[in-house]
Amino acid sequence: MILRLTAKALIMASLVLFAGTAMAGDCNTDLNGDGATNEADVTIFQSALGKSSGEEGFLAAADLNGDGTVTAADYGIFLSCN
């Protein structure tokens, strides 16, 4: 429960810190490939949050800034794309 609250707090902080930071070409946020970005993609993103390349659960498609770790910065890009 604490981890979930911390992740939500991190995501909320990203709204403030990284809103509007998306660059052209970074906006492929349909993580499950169903043709739409929706709640299912948010859930997938959240499951990858905090994971780095090489770790179980890392999803390269969620690493929108390409730094090798899915972070609040990536979530900020994800949100600004939608």
N, C-alpha and C positions, 0 to 999 in steps of 0.2 A: 504494500500500500504506500509506504513512504517513497519507494522508487518511482511508482506511478505518479505521485504528487510532484516529486522532484522533476520528472520528465515533463509534466504539464507546465510547471513553473518555468522550465528552460524554454519550452516552446512559446509560452506567452512572452517571455523576455525577448525572444527572437522577433516577435511581431514588432516590438518597439525598435530594436537595434538594427534589424536588417530589412525592414519593409522597403520595397522599391529597389532592391539591389540586383534584380535579375538582369542578365545580359542576353542579347539575342542568341538563340541557339540553346539556351540552358533550360528551356521550358518543356521538356518532355516529362510530364508529371503523371502520365498514365502508367503507373508502375505494374499493374496487373494485365495490361494489354487488352482491355475490354473496349477500348475506343472512347473512354470518358474518364476524366479525373473526378473522383467522387470519394465518399467516405471509405470505401474499400482501399483506395490508394493511400489515404491518410493512415489507416490502420497498418498497412504494409510499411509505410515510412516510419511510423512510430516503433515498429518492431526492429527496424534497422538502426534506430537512433543510438548513437554511442559506439557503434561497431566500426572497426577499422578493417581495411583490406587484409585478407588472410584469416580473419576471425570468422567463426561460424555465425551466420546470420547477417553478415555484411552484404549489402545489395548495392552494387556499383551504380545502378540507375538512380538510387536515392542520394548518391554523393554528387550533388548537382554542381558543386564548385571544384570537383576533381582533386581534392586534397588528400584523398585516401581514407577519410573518416566521415561518417554521417553525423553531422552536428547541427546545432541551432542555426548556424549560418546557412546550411542546406535547406533547413525548414523555412527560413526566411525567404529564400529563393523560391521554394515550392509554393509558398503562400502568395508571393508577389506575381507569380505566373498565372494565378487563378482568380 
